[in-house]
Amino acid sequence: MTYVIGLTGGIGSGKTAVSDHFQALGICVVDADVAARVVVAKGRPALAAIAEHFGADMLLADGNLDRAKLRAAVFKDPAERRWLEALTHPLIRTEIAAGLENASSPYALLVSPLLVESGQNQLTRRILVVDVPEELQLARTVARDHNSATQVKAIMAAQASRQQRLQYADDVIVNDGSLAEMQAKVEALHSKYLELANAEVK
Ligand code: ATP
């Protein structure tokens, strides 16, 4: 069994920047967002189930999922959202588990914005939270996505709060400094995770 660290944090907190550095240190990274796209790719049974449930106009002309349309449909209807999650969450979990099982590094990282909310934390041994003050989170996300502060604030309000995330954190990276400072924190945790994974094998 691969020793798995779950990495989570709010929008623009630095999950990608942090996981990129773990990857540069040789650690296999599995991305839950990628798995979520794979399970509804063209030809996958879940896409056929979505087209049957919502109608064929949920598909684009090329047969791929119209993601924006599906997002809008489930946003306005909680029952539809639950239906979609009941379909996709187990498939996403299986897809992630396969990726983690194939990991060739001493431990692996699962990056997921909804690690705990989706139950994906059941696949992990520890939870690493990237924590950042809200003002910085807002400024970095606005600069990256060129969205309005109002749009980003609305997303932040819909996500778990900093306090909620910190409650389930085993480890925390406070990403309020430079990229170099964040990378030094990643390297310290990398040493710790190598030791933990190593102790597990023995
Ligand atoms: P999302 O949940 O939206 O995918 P994320 O948590 O993966 O976001 P990143 O994309 O890694 O967040 O970071 C958000 C932005 O902040 C990016 O433009 C990234 O380059 C920048 N950033 C991250 N950490 C730092 C840092 N320590 N110093 C300066 N910029 C940073």
Boltz pocket constraint, residues with backbone or C-beta under 6 A from the ligand:
constraints:
  - pocket:
      binder: B
      contacts: [[A, 9], [A, 10], [A, 11], [A, 12], [A, 13], [A, 14], [A, 15], [A, 16], [A, 17], [A, 18], [A, 113], [A, 140], [A, 141], [A, 144], [A, 175], [A, 176], [A, 177], [A, 178], [A, 179], [A, 180], [A, 182]]
      max_distance: 6.0
